[in-house]
Amino acid sequence: MTSIVGCMDMSVEYKRSLFRKRIKTREMEIVSRKEQPEVTAKVGRLVKKEYPLTPVSSSFITEIGYNKEILIVIGDRGYAYDAPFKLFEGLYYAHSKGTYYNKNIKGIYPSRRFK
């Protein structure tokens, strides 16, 4: 019976140590947003040149490229859009390439099939 009580005492002591750690973390200094340093992500700019079709990490778009037109492969179909290079750069750096494509390119710029 003493061994069971010993185990119970250990778990109570363990809980107390966790509680003490929680209290220590609550004593951290709170800094307002104005006092925090500003964090900005610096994204490099692409040089306006030809970019071959390159696979991208997207569940919608398979490959993108640029050759005086924005080249987009969706599944096994390729589309060439007569759009400015700035839109290719935006698509290249977009977190969600499918959303960027649907909002900024599809249906706005003329396209042709190539593949």
RAURCOR-V204794 format. One record per residue. RES is the residue in three letters. PSI is psi in radians with two decimals (* if undefined). Layout:
BEGIN
res=(RES;RES)
psi=(PSI;PSI)
END
This chain:
BEGIN
res=(MET;THR;SER;ILE;VAL;GLY;CYS;MET;ASP;MET;SER;VAL;GLU;TYR;LYS;ARG;SER;LEU;PHE;ARG;LYS;ARG;ILE;LYS;THR;ARG;GLU;MET;GLU;ILE;VAL;SER;ARG;LYS;GLU;GLN;PRO;GLU;VAL;THR;ALA;LYS;VAL;GLY;ARG;LEU;VAL;LYS;LYS;GLU;TYR;PRO;LEU;THR;PRO;VAL;SER;SER;SER;PHE;ILE;THR;GLU;ILE;GLY;TYR;ASN;LYS;GLU;ILE;LEU;ILE;VAL;ILE;GLY;ASP;ARG;GLY;TYR;ALA;TYR;ASP;ALA;PRO;PHE;LYS;LEU;PHE;GLU;GLY;LEU;TYR;TYR;ALA;HIS;SER;LYS;GLY;THR;TYR;TYR;ASN;LYS;ASN;ILE;LYS;GLY;ILE;TYR;PRO;SER;ARG;ARG;PHE;LYS)
psi=(-0.57;-0.55;-0.63;-0.74;-0.70;-0.73;-0.70;-0.70;-0.66;-0.71;-0.62;-0.76;-0.68;-0.75;-0.68;-0.71;-0.68;-0.70;-0.72;-0.69;-0.69;-0.74;-0.71;-0.67;-0.46;-0.32;0.15;2.63;2.31;2.20;2.32;2.85;-0.61;-0.52;-0.25;2.55;2.56;2.32;2.16;2.51;2.20;2.06;2.27;2.71;2.53;2.54;2.37;1.79;-3.10;2.34;2.09;2.82;2.19;2.34;2.48;2.76;1.58;2.51;-0.19;-0.87;2.30;-0.86;2.67;2.70;3.04;2.26;1.25;-0.11;2.72;2.15;2.17;2.23;2.13;1.93;-2.05;0.14;2.32;2.45;2.42;2.17;2.28;1.41;2.75;2.74;-0.55;-0.61;-0.61;-0.73;-0.73;-0.73;-0.69;-0.73;-0.06;2.44;-0.77;1.74;-0.63;-0.75;-0.76;-0.78;-0.84;-0.62;-0.60;-0.29;-0.94;2.24;-0.13;-0.71;2.56;2.55;2.86;2.68;2.47;1.50;*)
END
